[in-house]
Amino acid sequence: MTLMLSATGCVLLFMGIWGVTVTMPTALLAKNFPEDVQEKLKPRLESLPMSPKRVLGWVILALFATGYLMLFVIGGIDGLKHGFTFGQFFLRFFTIGAVIKAFDIIALDWFLLTKTHFFQHYFPETEGCAGWQDFGYNRRQQARQCVMIVIGSAATAWIFTLL
């Protein structure tokens, strides 16, 4: 069950990234790109009109967030059915988070960002930006997220052991 939830999380993450890249519901999403890419996108993002496409992007973003939350709810409910201890809950939640984070770093940041022209297809004005080849440009953000996975796993495990 843990591996199935982890794999589902990876699929959700990719589909969410793809959906919001295509629809760009908010300019805030560009903050996840390298700085030179953000600069090239700035004129486009400042003039984004609200459109059905952007509304669809907000829906995709909401569905992704709900789906991600449901991974942990389903994992917790299953753990309750099987009498999990705090340690078992923690291990399940940590595994789910760690697998998704590893997928994010390897498949999205390394492969999709630096080895393909996925984002340049949707944002052609960023073609040639050096940031697309800068794997690790967001190390601090990734490190913070890894720490949050541990803290979030412990908090979620604690909540489910109280139920």
N, C-alpha and C positions, 0 to 999 in steps of 0.2 A: 504494500500500500504506500509506503514512504517513497519508494522509487517511482511508482506511478504518479504520485502527487508532484514529485520533483520534475519528472518529464513533462507533465501537464503545465507546470510553472514555466518551464523553458519555452514551450509552445506559446503560452500566453504572452510571455515577454517579447518573443519575436513578433507575434501578430500585433501586439500593442505598439511596438516600435515601428513596424511597417505602416500600421493604420494612421498613427499620428504624423509620420513622415509624409505620407501622401496627402493628408488633410490639413496639417499644421494648424490645429485649433487655437494655439496660443504661442506668442513669440517667446514666452518663458522656456519653451522646450529647447530653443536654440542654445540656451545656456549650457547644455550638455555637449555642445560641439567645441572643438578647439577654437582659440581666440581669433585666429585669422579667418576662419570660416564664419564665425559670428559677425565679424566686421563686414565681410562680403554679403552676408544675408541681411544686414541691418536695413538697407533701403527697402528691400522687399517686405520685411517683417513690419516695418513702420507703416506701410501702406496697405496692410491686409484688411480688406473689408469683411464684415460678417457675411457669410454665405452659407448655403445649405451644406456645402462641402466641409466647412469649418464646424458647423453644428454636428455633422456626422463624426468629425474628429473628437468632439467633446463626448459624444455617446460612446465611441470606441474607448476613450480614456476612462470613462466611468465603468464600462464593462470590464476593462482590464483590471482596474483597481478592485472591483467587486470580485472578479474571478480569483485574483491573487489572495484576497482576504478569505475567500471560500476554501482555498487549499488548506489553510490552517484550521478553519472551522471543521472541515471534513476530517482532517487528520486528527483533530482533537476529539471529535465525536467517536471516531473509530477507536481511538486510544481509550476512551471511557468504556466502550463496550468490551474492550479486552483487558480492563483493569490496569492500565499503565501506571507506573510510578512516576514521580517527578523526573527521574533520570531518563526513563524511556520516552516521556513526552519531550524533554529537552533534546534528546538525541534525534528524535523524529523531526522536530521543528528546525533544529540546527542543520540537519542533513538536507532538508528541503531548501532552506535558505542558502546553504553553501553550494549546493548543486546549481541552483539558479544563478548565484553570483559567479561561479566558475564559467557557466554558459555565457553570462553577460561579458565577462572579461575575454574569454577565448573566442567564442563564436561572433559576438557582436563587436567588441572593441578591437580585437586583433584582426579577425578575418573580414567581417563585413566593413569595418571602417577603413582598414589599411590595405586590404588585398583585393577588394572589389570596387566598383564605381557605383555602388548602390545609392548612396546619398547624392552623389553628383548627378545621377539620372534625374532625381527630383529637384535638385538645386543646381542647375547647370552653371550658374554664375560663380559657383565655388570650385569649379574645375581648376586644377593647378595649385590649389592652396596646399601649403606644406603641412598643415595640421592633419590632413587626411592620412599622412604617413607617420604621424607622431604617436605611435602606440605608447600608452602610459602617460599621456598628457594630463589625465585626471587621476593620478595616483592617490592624492589626498582624499578626494571624494570616494574613491573605491575603498581606501583604508577605513574611512569613517563608516561606510556602509558595512564593512566586515565586522567592525566593532558592534554596530547596531544589530547585526544578525545574532551575535552572542547574547546581547542584552535582551533583544526581542524574543529570542528563543527561551531564555530563562523566565521572562515575564509571562509569556504565553503558557509555558509549562506550569508555572505556579498557578495561573488562573484555572487551568484545566484540572489541576490536582485539588483545587478547592470545590469543584463541582461534584 
